[in-house]
Amino acid sequence: MSTTPSPEPTTTRLIQAESEHVARNYDPLPVVVATAEDVWVTDVEGRRYLDLLSAYSALNFGHRHPDLVKVAVDQIGRLTLTSRAFHNDRLGPFAAALAELCGKDMVLPMNTGAEAVETGIKAARAWAHRVKGVPDEAAQIVVAEGNFHGRTTTIVGFSDDPVTREGFGPFTPGFVTVPYQDVAAIEAAINDHTAAVLIEPIQGEGGVIIPPPGYLRAVRELCTEHNVLLIADEIQSGLGRAGTTFACDREGVVPDLYLLGKALGGGIVPVSAVVGNREVLGVFRPGEHGSTFGGNPLAAAVGLQVVKLLQTGEYQERATTLGHYLGSLLDGLLGHGLTEVRVAGLWAGVDVDPSCGTGRDVAESLLARGVLVKDTHGQTLRIAPPLTIEAADLAWAVDELRLALKP
Ligand SMILES: *Cc1c(COP(=O)(O)O)cnc(C)c1O
């Protein structure tokens, strides 16, 4: 035998293995990632890419941030799981630090974002029925058009995206949908049975849709006036991405419940939480809600370190400064392949001129140029690099985008 077949895994073979054995609930770009460090990932062929998606903002601190990896590895060497049948020595410190970061006094730990949303819904309903005095099973929650809150049957039931809904009903009642960015519509939707308004301060999956100044503040005032809870889904917008710890901070708004996830797990483990005050989260009695993995010591150790990183303020500041720079670079492409640019912190939604192809076409072209981005809703690209990125890498990436936008 003169030649031996390469033992290296190949992109094609691995993609084929995936498509044979993994349900097709995603349509990934054709890259197979093997390793990553900070803002760069490397595929199985050894090619490097700049990550401008950050796992939908779960990687705000970059891939394998040394402080996060260290606490995770240390914790794996000590204790990983107890279940909440027993206490563990990590949950209390994590919950105290996270509550303080939010200016609240109570945390309910879960794992995924959708679970945090479900938990927020249950908390709001129980609060309405037990505290506000809404008749049992009559509580209503107001949500916005274009929302994305996750993928459970209840949550997709109040989505207006047909792709996420069709075929998955019957759905949970009790939700009222109003147009996003429309204060009067929320006011009209509120009645004696309204438990909460559930809203993304910035719609991420919707294409980084940033409401006009004053919107969130007006929603906050309405909720206060009518004794309705404001639930902010900050799962994607929070934890530094929008240039502030929470996107609500941009307007000085404090919701009754924060829904957190994604970056809370440091890109290492799924960690989510609902954070609020005792008047609301205190409605849960033992046995009424739970999760086998929620609040596990590994998650709590990583989550505590995430809170410590955010306490420095460094990431929020980077998001602000680099976001201004990114915005100015992207504005230069307006009329040259982009029809609209929306930026909040280090987070951009850009609409691709159809003469340059679809968002997916541009994402594939960028992939060939060593840049990872993801399209959403046809013509939109979402740009959300790790908050650790350097200005020079941003400039390079936008230059590649300029080239990829050539019709
Ligand atoms: C991603 C996301 C969710 C769902 O989080 P999962 O961890 O995927 O369940 C909910 N709300 C918003 C705003 C999100 O971006």
The ligand as an SDF file (V2000), in Angstrom:
LIG
                    3D

 15 15  0  0  0  0  0  0  0  0999 V2000
  -32.9560   32.6420   21.9980 C   0  0  0  0  0  0  0  0  0  0  0  0
  -34.0970   33.3400   22.6080 C   0  0  0  0  0  0  0  0  0  0  0  0
  -35.0440   32.6500   23.3880 C   0  0  0  0  0  0  0  0  0  0  0  0
  -35.0100   31.1490   23.5680 C   0  0  0  0  0  0  0  0  0  0  0  0
  -33.8380   30.6850   24.1330 O   0  0  0  0  0  0  0  0  0  0  0  0
  -33.4310   29.1320   23.9970 P   0  0  0  0  0  0  0  0  0  0  0  0
  -32.2570   28.9880   24.8970 O   0  0  0  0  0  0  0  0  0  0  0  0
  -33.1030   28.9000   22.5470 O   0  0  0  0  0  0  0  0  0  0  0  0
  -34.6140   28.3460   24.4330 O   0  0  0  0  0  0  0  0  0  0  0  0
  -36.0460   33.3900   23.9830 C   0  0  0  0  0  0  0  0  0  0  0  0
  -36.1270   34.7160   23.8230 N   0  0  0  0  0  0  0  0  0  0  0  0
  -35.2430   35.4120   23.0710 C   0  0  0  0  0  0  0  0  0  0  0  0
  -35.3830   36.8860   22.9420 C   0  0  0  0  0  0  0  0  0  0  0  0
  -34.2130   34.7410   22.4210 C   0  0  0  0  0  0  0  0  0  0  0  0
  -33.3580   35.4110   21.6490 O   0  0  0  0  0  0  0  0  0  0  0  0
  1  2  1  0
  2  3  1  0
  2 14  2  0
  3  4  1  0
  3 10  2  0
  4  5  1  0
  5  6  1  0
  6  7  2  0
  6  8  1  0
  6  9  1  0
 10 11  1  0
 11 12  2  0
 12 13  1  0
 12 14  1  0
 14 15  1  0
M  END
$$$$
